[in-house]
Amino acid sequence: MEPTKERRIWPRHQVMIPISLKCSHARTPNRAWHIGETGNISVDGMMLVSSVLKETQLSSMVEILCFPQNQDLYSQIRDPEPISMTGVVIWQDRVSGTAGIQVNN
């Protein structure tokens, strides 16, 4: 078995940011908002952790709201605004409820 080739261009940074997300193909009614958090982020993607990701299909579109906390990293920003983005599920682990999201530009 050949080792998996790393496809990432940009480095990942271990950052835990609270999120809300909606998934287009989740088996949940009305595409409700669900809570979770980031596991890591990069320029063009992120790993998310949320129980709804156990039900999501590959290639599902996701809407994400990130809620940066007012920490030392953001000390110059008094009340950070939520950051809105969309992306696509490119890998998932249904057992742990994690998924890799390619962020749309």
MARBATI-735826 format. One record per atom (N, C-alpha, C, O): x, y, z; atom name; residue in three letters. Coordinates in steps of 0.05 Angstrom, whole numbers, plus 5000, padded with zeros to 4 digits. Each point is the difference from the previous one (the first is absolute). Example, Ala and Ser with C-alpha at 12.3 -4.5 7.8 and 13.67 -1.06 7.14 Angstrom:
BEGIN
+------+-------+------+------+------+
! east ! north !   up ! atom ! rest !
+------+-------+------+------+------+
! 5264 !  4886 ! 5156 !    N !  ALA !
! 4982 !  5024 ! 5000 !   CA !  ALA !
! 5018 !  5024 ! 5000 !    C !  ALA !
! 5021 !  5000 ! 5013 !    O !  ALA !
! 4972 !  5021 ! 4973 !    N !  SER !
! 5016 !  5024 ! 5001 !   CA !  SER !
! 4985 !  5022 ! 5014 !    C !  SER !
! 5010 !  5022 ! 5004 !    O !  SER !
+------+-------+------+------+------+
This chain:
BEGIN
+------+-------+------+------+------+
! east ! north !   up ! atom ! rest !
+------+-------+------+------+------+
! 5017 !  4976 ! 5000 !    N !  MET !
! 4983 !  5024 ! 5000 !   CA !  MET !
! 5018 !  5025 ! 5000 !    C !  MET !
! 5018 !  5002 ! 5016 !    O !  MET !
! 4976 !  5016 ! 4966 !    N !  GLU !
! 5016 !  5025 ! 4998 !   CA !  GLU !
! 4991 !  5020 ! 5021 !    C !  GLU !
! 4976 !  5001 ! 5006 !    O !  GLU !
! 5043 !  5014 ! 5004 !    N !  PRO !
! 4992 !  5021 ! 5019 !   CA !  PRO !
! 4983 !  5022 ! 4986 !    C !  PRO !
! 5005 !  5005 ! 4976 !    O !  PRO !
! 4977 !  5006 ! 5039 !    N !  THR !
! 4983 !  5022 ! 4989 !   CA !  THR !
! 5017 !  5025 ! 4995 !    C !  THR !
! 5015 !  5008 ! 5017 !    O !  THR !
! 4982 !  5003 ! 4959 !    N !  LYS !
! 5015 !  5024 ! 4994 !   CA !  LYS !
! 4986 !  5024 ! 5012 !    C !  LYS !
! 4976 !  5003 ! 4998 !    O !  LYS !
! 5040 !  5014 ! 5014 !    N !  GLU !
! 4989 !  5025 ! 5012 !   CA !  GLU !
! 4992 !  5018 ! 4978 !    C !  GLU !
! 5016 !  5007 ! 4982 !    O !  GLU !
! 4958 !  5002 ! 5018 !    N !  ARG !
! 4990 !  5018 ! 4979 !   CA !  ARG !
! 4998 !  5029 ! 5009 !    C !  ARG !
! 4996 !  5017 ! 4983 !    O !  ARG !
! 5009 !  4988 ! 5042 !    N !  ARG !
! 4997 !  5027 ! 5009 !   CA !  ARG !
! 5023 !  5018 ! 4990 !    C !  ARG !
! 5023 !  4991 ! 5000 !    O !  ARG !
! 4970 !  5033 ! 4991 !    N !  ILE !
! 5020 !  5019 ! 4992 !   CA !  ILE !
! 5008 !  5018 ! 5023 !    C !  ILE !
! 5023 !  5006 ! 5004 !    O !  ILE !
! 4957 !  5002 ! 5012 !    N !  TRP !
! 5004 !  5019 ! 5022 !   CA !  TRP !
! 5002 !  4985 ! 5026 !    C !  TRP !
! 4987 !  4980 ! 5004 !    O !  TRP !
! 5029 !  5030 ! 5015 !    N !  PRO !
! 5002 !  4987 ! 5026 !   CA !  PRO !
! 4974 !  5003 ! 5016 !    C !  PRO !
! 4986 !  5020 ! 4997 !    O !  PRO !
! 5009 !  4961 ! 5020 !    N !  ARG !
! 4977 !  5001 ! 5018 !   CA !  ARG !
! 5009 !  5010 ! 5027 !    C !  ARG !
! 5022 !  4995 ! 5009 !    O !  ARG !
! 4960 !  5021 ! 5003 !    N !  HIS !
! 5006 !  5011 ! 5027 !   CA !  HIS !
! 4979 !  4990 ! 5019 !    C !  HIS !
! 4976 !  5001 ! 4995 !    O !  HIS !
! 5033 !  4988 ! 5028 !    N !  GLN !
! 4982 !  4989 ! 5020 !   CA !  GLN !
! 4986 !  5023 ! 5014 !    C !  GLN !
! 5012 !  5013 ! 5018 !    O !  GLN !
! 4963 !  4993 ! 4975 !    N !  VAL !
! 4985 !  5021 ! 5012 !   CA !  VAL !
! 4971 !  4990 ! 5005 !    C !  VAL !
! 4987 !  4989 ! 4982 !    O !  VAL !
! 5004 !  5014 ! 5042 !    N !  MET !
! 4973 !  4992 ! 5007 !   CA !  MET !
! 4983 !  5025 ! 5002 !    C !  MET !
! 5002 !  5016 ! 5019 !    O !  MET !
! 4979 !  4987 ! 4962 !    N !  ILE !
! 4982 !  5022 ! 4999 !   CA !  ILE !
! 4971 !  4989 ! 5000 !    C !  ILE !
! 4994 !  4982 ! 4984 !    O !  ILE !
! 4989 !  5028 ! 5033 !    N !  PRO !
! 4972 !  4991 ! 4999 !   CA !  PRO !
! 4987 !  5007 ! 4973 !    C !  PRO !
! 5005 !  5021 ! 4989 !    O !  PRO !
! 4979 !  4961 ! 5001 !    N !  ILE !
! 4986 !  5004 ! 4974 !   CA !  ILE !
! 4971 !  4991 ! 5002 !    C !  ILE !
! 4992 !  4986 ! 5019 !    O !  ILE !
! 4993 !  5024 ! 4962 !    N !  SER !
! 4973 !  4989 ! 4994 !   CA !  SER !
! 5002 !  4992 ! 4971 !    C !  SER !
! 5012 !  5013 ! 4984 !    O !  SER !
! 4974 !  4965 ! 5008 !    N !  LEU !
! 5001 !  4991 ! 4972 !   CA !  LEU !
! 4973 !  4988 ! 4992 !    C !  LEU !
! 4986 !  4988 ! 5016 !    O !  LEU !
! 5009 !  5015 ! 4958 !    N !  LYS !
! 4977 !  4987 ! 4987 !   CA !  LYS !
! 5011 !  4983 ! 4977 !    C !  LYS !
! 5018 !  5009 ! 4986 !    O !  LYS !
! 4971 !  4967 ! 5011 !    N !  CYS !
! 5010 !  4982 ! 4979 !   CA !  CYS !
! 4977 !  4995 ! 4980 !    C !  CYS !
! 4977 !  4996 ! 5008 !    O !  CYS !
! 5029 !  5005 ! 4966 !    N !  SER !
! 4980 !  4997 ! 4980 !   CA !  SER !
! 4989 !  4972 ! 4997 !    C !  SER !
! 4978 !  4996 ! 4992 !    O !  SER !
! 5038 !  4984 ! 5015 !    N !  HIS !
! 4991 !  4972 ! 4997 !   CA !  HIS !
! 4999 !  4985 ! 5027 !    C !  HIS !
! 5000 !  4975 ! 5000 !    O !  HIS !
! 4999 !  5039 ! 5022 !    N !  ALA !
! 4998 !  4987 ! 5026 !   CA !  ALA !
! 4972 !  4988 ! 5002 !    C !  ALA !
! 4981 !  5010 ! 4990 !    O !  ALA !
! 5018 !  4968 ! 5025 !    N !  ARG !
! 4974 !  4986 ! 5004 !   CA !  ARG !
! 4986 !  5013 ! 5024 !    C !  ARG !
! 4991 !  4986 ! 5018 !    O !  ARG !
! 5006 !  5040 ! 4982 !    N !  THR !
! 4987 !  5015 ! 5021 !   CA !  THR !
! 4978 !  5017 ! 4988 !    C !  THR !
! 5003 !  5009 ! 4978 !    O !  THR !
! 4976 !  4995 ! 5037 !    N !  PRO !
! 4978 !  5016 ! 4989 !   CA !  PRO !
! 5007 !  5029 ! 4996 !    C !  PRO !
! 5014 !  5012 ! 5017 !    O !  PRO !
! 4976 !  5000 ! 4962 !    N !  ASN !
! 5001 !  5029 ! 4995 !   CA !  ASN !
! 5028 !  5012 ! 4999 !    C !  ASN !
! 5004 !  5024 ! 5004 !    O !  ASN !
! 5016 !  4959 ! 4992 !    N !  ARG !
! 5028 !  5010 ! 4998 !   CA !  ARG !
! 5005 !  5019 ! 5024 !    C !  ARG !
! 5009 !  5023 ! 4995 !    O !  ARG !
! 4986 !  4968 ! 5029 !    N !  ALA !
! 5004 !  5016 ! 5024 !   CA !  ALA !
! 5029 !  5007 ! 5004 !    C !  ALA !
! 5018 !  4987 ! 4990 !    O !  ALA !
! 4987 !  5034 ! 5026 !    N !  TRP !
! 5027 !  5007 ! 5009 !   CA !  TRP !
! 5008 !  4981 ! 5022 !    C !  TRP !
! 4984 !  4993 ! 5018 !    O !  TRP !
! 5042 !  5000 ! 4982 !    N !  HIS !
! 5011 !  4982 ! 5020 !   CA !  HIS !
! 5026 !  5013 ! 5010 !    C !  HIS !
! 5013 !  5016 ! 4986 !    O !  HIS !
! 4994 !  4977 ! 5039 !    N !  ILE !
! 5024 !  5012 ! 5012 !   CA !  ILE !
! 5024 !  4981 ! 4996 !    C !  ILE !
! 4996 !  4976 ! 4996 !    O !  ILE !
! 5027 !  5035 ! 5006 !    N !  GLY !
! 5025 !  4984 ! 4998 !   CA !  GLY !
! 5024 !  5018 ! 5005 !    C !  GLY !
! 4997 !  5022 ! 5012 !    O !  GLY !
! 5026 !  4969 ! 4978 !    N !  GLU !
! 5024 !  5017 ! 5003 !   CA !  GLU !
! 5020 !  4991 ! 4978 !    C !  GLU !
! 4998 !  4979 ! 4989 !    O !  GLU !
! 5021 !  5039 ! 5006 !    N !  THR !
! 5021 !  4993 ! 4981 !   CA !  THR !
! 5021 !  4984 ! 5016 !    C !  THR !
! 5003 !  5002 ! 5024 !    O !  THR !
! 5010 !  4980 ! 4961 !    N !  GLY !
! 5023 !  4985 ! 5011 !   CA !  GLY !
! 5026 !  5012 ! 4990 !    C !  GLY !
! 5019 !  5002 ! 5015 !    O !  GLY !
! 4981 !  5006 ! 4960 !    N !  ASN !
! 5022 !  5014 ! 4988 !   CA !  ASN !
! 4990 !  5016 ! 4976 !    C !  ASN !
! 4979 !  4994 ! 4989 !    O !  ASN !
! 5037 !  5025 ! 5003 !    N !  ILE !
! 4992 !  5017 ! 4978 !   CA !  ILE !
! 5025 !  5006 ! 4982 !    C !  ILE !
! 5022 !  4999 ! 5010 !    O !  ILE !
! 4973 !  5007 ! 4965 !    N !  SER !
! 5021 !  5009 ! 4982 !   CA !  SER !
! 4987 !  5021 ! 4981 !    C !  SER !
! 4977 !  5009 ! 5004 !    O !  SER !
! 5038 !  4999 ! 4977 !    N !  VAL !
! 4991 !  5021 ! 4981 !   CA !  VAL !
! 4975 !  4990 ! 4985 !    C !  VAL !
! 4981 !  5015 ! 4995 !    O !  VAL !
! 5018 !  4959 ! 4997 !    N !  ASP !
! 4978 !  4991 ! 4983 !   CA !  ASP !
! 4983 !  4977 ! 5012 !    C !  ASP !
! 4984 !  4988 ! 4985 !    O !  ASP !
! 5020 !  5007 ! 5040 !    N !  GLY !
! 4984 !  4978 ! 5012 !   CA !  GLY !
! 5002 !  4999 ! 5030 !    C !  GLY !
! 5014 !  5016 ! 5012 !    O !  GLY !
! 4970 !  4966 ! 4999 !    N !  MET !
! 5000 !  4996 ! 5029 !   CA !  MET !
! 4989 !  4973 ! 5007 !    C !  MET !
! 4985 !  4988 ! 4984 !    O !  MET !
! 5022 !  5003 ! 5040 !    N !  MET !
! 4988 !  4976 ! 5011 !   CA !  MET !
! 4979 !  5009 ! 5020 !    C !  MET !
! 5006 !  5017 ! 5017 !    O !  MET !
! 4970 !  4973 ! 4981 !    N !  LEU !
! 4978 !  5007 ! 5018 !   CA !  LEU !
! 4993 !  4975 ! 5016 !    C !  LEU !
! 5002 !  4978 ! 4991 !    O !  LEU !
! 4988 !  5028 ! 5033 !    N !  VAL !
! 4990 !  4979 ! 5018 !   CA !  VAL !
! 4972 !  5007 ! 5008 !    C !  VAL !
! 4995 !  5021 ! 5011 !    O !  VAL !
! 4986 !  4961 ! 4983 !    N !  SER !
! 4972 !  5005 ! 5007 !   CA !  SER !
! 4985 !  4973 ! 4997 !    C !  SER !
! 5005 !  4985 ! 4982 !    O !  SER !
! 4976 !  5011 ! 5035 !    N !  SER !
! 4984 !  4975 ! 4998 !   CA !  SER !
! 4985 !  4997 ! 4974 !    C !  SER !
! 4996 !  4977 ! 4991 !    O !  SER !
! 4996 !  5045 ! 4996 !    N !  VAL !
! 4985 !  4999 ! 4975 !   CA !  VAL !
! 5018 !  4988 ! 4978 !    C !  VAL !
! 4990 !  4990 ! 4980 !    O !  VAL !
! 5036 !  5012 ! 5023 !    N !  LEU !
! 5018 !  4991 ! 4979 !   CA !  LEU !
! 5001 !  4969 ! 4998 !    C !  LEU !
! 5010 !  4989 ! 4981 !    O !  LEU !
! 4979 !  4998 ! 5039 !    N !  LYS !
! 4997 !  4970 ! 4999 !   CA !  LYS !
! 4978 !  4993 ! 4980 !    C !  LYS !
! 5000 !  4977 ! 4990 !    O !  LYS !
! 4982 !  5041 ! 5004 !    N !  GLU !
! 4978 !  4995 ! 4982 !   CA !  GLU !
! 5003 !  5013 ! 4972 !    C !  GLU !
! 4983 !  4996 ! 4983 !    O !  GLU !
! 5039 !  5018 ! 5013 !    N !  THR !
! 5004 !  5015 ! 4976 !   CA !  THR !
! 5013 !  4983 ! 4978 !    C !  THR !
! 5016 !  4983 ! 5007 !    O !  THR !
! 4978 !  5022 ! 4968 !    N !  GLN !
! 5012 !  4985 ! 4978 !   CA !  GLN !
! 5024 !  5016 ! 4989 !    C !  GLN !
! 5001 !  5024 ! 5002 !    O !  GLN !
! 5017 !  4961 ! 4985 !    N !  LEU !
! 5022 !  5013 ! 4986 !   CA !  LEU !
! 4988 !  5018 ! 4978 !    C !  LEU !
! 4979 !  4994 ! 4989 !    O !  LEU !
! 5034 !  5027 ! 5005 !    N !  SER !
! 4992 !  5020 ! 4980 !   CA !  SER !
! 4977 !  5017 ! 5009 !    C !  SER !
! 4989 !  5016 ! 4984 !    O !  SER !
! 5002 !  4982 ! 5041 !    N !  SER !
! 4978 !  5017 ! 5010 !   CA !  SER !
! 5011 !  5028 ! 5002 !    C !  SER !
! 5023 !  5005 ! 5007 !    O !  SER !
! 4959 !  5014 ! 4986 !    N !  MET !
! 5006 !  5028 ! 5005 !   CA !  MET !
! 4995 !  5006 ! 5029 !    C !  MET !
! 4980 !  4991 ! 5011 !    O !  MET !
! 5037 !  5026 ! 5001 !    N !  VAL !
! 4995 !  5008 ! 5027 !   CA !  VAL !
! 5002 !  5031 ! 5002 !    C !  VAL !
! 5016 !  5013 ! 4986 !    O !  VAL !
! 4967 !  4998 ! 5031 !    N !  GLU !
! 5001 !  5028 ! 5007 !   CA !  GLU !
! 5013 !  5001 ! 5028 !    C !  GLU !
! 4991 !  4985 ! 5017 !    O !  GLU !
! 5028 !  5033 ! 4987 !    N !  ILE !
! 5014 !  5000 ! 5026 !   CA !  ILE !
! 5000 !  5029 ! 5011 !    C !  ILE !
! 5005 !  5019 ! 4985 !    O !  ILE !
! 4990 !  4983 ! 5040 !    N !  LEU !
! 5004 !  5025 ! 5015 !   CA !  LEU !
! 5021 !  4995 ! 5021 !    C !  LEU !
! 4996 !  4983 ! 5018 !    O !  LEU !
! 5026 !  5031 ! 4981 !    N !  CYS !
! 5021 !  4998 ! 5020 !   CA !  CYS !
! 4997 !  5023 ! 5020 !    C !  CYS !
! 4994 !  5023 ! 4992 !    O !  CYS !
! 5010 !  4971 ! 5033 !    N !  PHE !
! 4997 !  5020 ! 5021 !   CA !  PHE !
! 5026 !  5003 ! 5015 !    C !  PHE !
! 5004 !  4988 ! 5021 !    O !  PHE !
! 5014 !  5029 ! 4968 !    N !  PRO !
! 5026 !  5003 ! 5014 !   CA !  PRO !
! 4996 !  5012 ! 5028 !    C !  PRO !
! 4983 !  5018 ! 5004 !    O !  PRO !
! 5032 !  4972 ! 5014 !    N !  GLN !
! 4999 !  5009 ! 5028 !   CA !  GLN !
! 5018 !  5024 ! 5004 !    C !  GLN !
! 5020 !  5003 ! 4986 !    O !  GLN !
! 4973 !  5015 ! 5032 !    N !  ASN !
! 5016 !  5023 ! 5006 !   CA !  ASN !
! 5023 !  4991 ! 5018 !    C !  ASN !
! 4998 !  5002 ! 5025 !    O !  ASN !
! 5024 !  4989 ! 4963 !    N !  GLN !
! 5023 !  4990 ! 5015 !   CA !  GLN !
! 5024 !  5018 ! 4992 !    C !  GLN !
! 4997 !  5019 ! 4985 !    O !  GLN !
! 5026 !  4975 ! 5026 !    N !  ASP !
! 5024 !  5016 ! 4994 !   CA !  ASP !
! 5005 !  5003 ! 4971 !    C !  ASP !
! 5008 !  5021 ! 4990 !    O !  ASP !
! 4986 !  4957 ! 4994 !    N !  LEU !
! 5004 !  5001 ! 4972 !   CA !  LEU !
! 4984 !  5022 ! 4986 !    C !  LEU !
! 5008 !  5012 ! 4980 !    O !  LEU !
! 4968 !  4993 ! 5032 !    N !  TYR !
! 4982 !  5020 ! 4989 !   CA !  TYR !
! 4997 !  5024 ! 5018 !    C !  TYR !
! 4980 !  5014 ! 4999 !    O !  TYR !
! 5040 !  4992 ! 5017 !    N !  SER !
! 4998 !  5021 ! 5020 !   CA !  SER !
! 4994 !  5028 ! 4988 !    C !  SER !
! 4988 !  5017 ! 5013 !    O !  SER !
! 5020 !  4987 ! 4962 !    N !  GLN !
! 4995 !  5025 ! 4987 !   CA !  GLN !
! 4971 !  5003 ! 4990 !    C !  GLN !
! 4992 !  5021 ! 4992 !    O !  GLN !
! 4993 !  4957 ! 5008 !    N !  ILE !
! 4972 !  5000 ! 4992 !   CA !  ILE !
! 4983 !  4997 ! 5025 !    C !  ILE !
! 5001 !  4979 ! 5013 !    O !  ILE !
! 4983 !  5042 ! 4993 !    N !  ARG !
! 4985 !  4999 ! 5025 !   CA !  ARG !
! 4979 !  4978 ! 5000 !    C !  ARG !
! 5000 !  4983 ! 5018 !    O !  ARG !
! 4982 !  5016 ! 4962 !    N !  ASP !
! 4980 !  4980 ! 4998 !   CA !  ASP !
! 5000 !  4988 ! 4972 !    C !  ASP !
! 4987 !  5010 ! 4982 !    O !  ASP !
! 5029 !  4968 ! 5014 !    N !  PRO !
! 5002 !  4989 ! 4973 !   CA !  PRO !
! 4973 !  4992 ! 4989 !    C !  PRO !
! 4984 !  4987 ! 5014 !    O !  PRO !
! 5011 !  5019 ! 4961 !    N !  GLU !
! 4975 !  4992 ! 4986 !   CA !  GLU !
! 5003 !  4971 ! 4990 !    C !  GLU !
! 5022 !  4991 ! 4995 !    O !  GLU !
! 4955 !  4994 ! 5004 !    N !  PRO !
! 5002 !  4973 ! 4988 !   CA !  PRO !
! 5009 !  5002 ! 4971 !    C !  PRO !
! 4995 !  5019 ! 4986 !    O !  PRO !
! 5019 !  4960 ! 5005 !    N !  ILE !
! 5010 !  4999 ! 4973 !   CA !  ILE !
! 4984 !  4978 ! 4986 !    C !  ILE !
! 4998 !  4978 ! 5009 !    O !  ILE !
! 4990 !  5029 ! 4968 !    N !  SER !
! 4983 !  4983 ! 4984 !   CA !  SER !
! 5015 !  4989 ! 4976 !    C !  SER !
! 5014 !  5015 ! 4987 !    O !  SER !
! 4984 !  4959 ! 5007 !    N !  MET !
! 5012 !  4988 ! 4977 !   CA !  MET !
! 4985 !  4976 ! 4992 !    C !  MET !
! 4983 !  4989 ! 5015 !    O !  MET !
! 5023 !  5001 ! 4961 !    N !  THR !
! 4988 !  4975 ! 4990 !   CA !  THR !
! 5023 !  4982 ! 4992 !    C !  THR !
! 5022 !  5008 ! 4995 !    O !  THR !
! 4972 !  4966 ! 5003 !    N !  GLY !
! 5020 !  4981 ! 4992 !   CA !  GLY !
! 4988 !  4973 ! 4992 !    C !  GLY !
! 4975 !  4997 ! 4999 !    O !  GLY !
! 5042 !  4984 ! 4995 !    N !  VAL !
! 4992 !  4973 ! 4992 !   CA !  VAL !
! 5014 !  4979 ! 5017 !    C !  VAL !
! 5024 !  5003 ! 5006 !    O !  VAL !
! 4961 !  4977 ! 5002 !    N !  VAL !
! 5012 !  4978 ! 5016 !   CA !  VAL !
! 5017 !  4983 ! 4981 !    C !  VAL !
! 4990 !  4989 ! 4980 !    O !  VAL !
! 5037 !  5009 ! 5025 !    N !  ILE !
! 5017 !  4985 ! 4983 !   CA !  ILE !
! 5010 !  4974 ! 5013 !    C !  ILE !
! 5010 !  4982 ! 4986 !    O !  ILE !
! 4988 !  5016 ! 5040 !    N !  TRP !
! 5005 !  4974 ! 5014 !   CA !  TRP !
! 4985 !  5001 ! 5027 !    C !  TRP !
! 4992 !  5022 ! 5009 !    O !  TRP !
! 5003 !  4955 ! 5002 !    N !  GLN !
! 4986 !  4999 ! 5025 !   CA !  GLN !
! 5006 !  4975 ! 5016 !    C !  GLN !
! 5009 !  4980 ! 4989 !    O !  GLN !
! 4988 !  5022 ! 5037 !    N !  ASP !
! 5002 !  4977 ! 5018 !   CA !  ASP !
! 4974 !  4999 ! 5015 !    C !  ASP !
! 4996 !  5016 ! 5019 !    O !  ASP !
! 4986 !  4967 ! 4974 !    N !  ARG !
! 4973 !  4999 ! 5012 !   CA !  ARG !
! 5001 !  4991 ! 5029 !    C !  ARG !
! 4982 !  5008 ! 5015 !    O !  ARG !
! 5038 !  4977 ! 4993 !    N !  VAL !
! 5002 !  4991 ! 5028 !   CA !  VAL !
! 5005 !  5024 ! 5018 !    C !  VAL !
! 4987 !  5003 ! 5021 !    O !  VAL !
! 5032 !  5014 ! 4972 !    N !  SER !
! 5008 !  5023 ! 5017 !   CA !  SER !
! 4984 !  5025 ! 4994 !    C !  SER !
! 5001 !  5019 ! 5016 !    O !  SER !
! 4984 !  4982 ! 4962 !    N !  GLY !
! 4985 !  5024 ! 4993 !   CA !  GLY !
! 5018 !  5022 ! 4990 !    C !  GLY !
! 4995 !  5024 ! 5004 !    O !  GLY !
! 5027 !  4969 ! 4982 !    N !  THR !
! 5018 !  5020 ! 4989 !   CA !  THR !
! 4998 !  4999 ! 4969 !    C !  THR !
! 4993 !  4979 ! 4989 !    O !  THR !
! 5013 !  5044 ! 4999 !    N !  ALA !
! 5000 !  5001 ! 4971 !   CA !  ALA !
! 5019 !  5021 ! 4991 !    C !  ALA !
! 5005 !  5020 ! 5013 !    O !  ALA !
! 5007 !  4976 ! 4963 !    N !  GLY !
! 5017 !  5020 ! 4987 !   CA !  GLY !
! 4983 !  5016 ! 4981 !    C !  GLY !
! 4985 !  4988 ! 4984 !    O !  GLY !
! 5017 !  5038 ! 5018 !    N !  ILE !
! 4984 !  5018 ! 4984 !   CA !  ILE !
! 5018 !  5016 ! 4982 !    C !  ILE !
! 5019 !  5013 ! 5010 !    O !  ILE !
! 4976 !  4986 ! 4964 !    N !  GLN !
! 5014 !  5018 ! 4981 !   CA !  GLN !
! 4983 !  5025 ! 4999 !    C !  GLN !
! 4977 !  4999 ! 4991 !    O !  GLN !
! 5035 !  5024 ! 5016 !    N !  VAL !
! 4985 !  5025 ! 5001 !   CA !  VAL !
! 4999 !  5012 ! 4973 !    C !  VAL !
! 5019 !  5001 ! 4985 !    O !  VAL !
! 4957 !  5009 ! 5007 !    N !  ASN !
! 4996 !  5013 ! 4975 !   CA !  ASN !
! 5012 !  5028 ! 5001 !    C !  ASN !
! 4998 !  5013 ! 5020 !    O !  ASN !
! 5014 !  4995 ! 4958 !    N !  ASN !
! 5012 !  5027 ! 4999 !   CA !  ASN !
! 4982 !  5020 ! 4988 !    C !  ASN !
! 5006 !  5023 ! 4997 !    O !  ASN !
+------+-------+------+------+------+
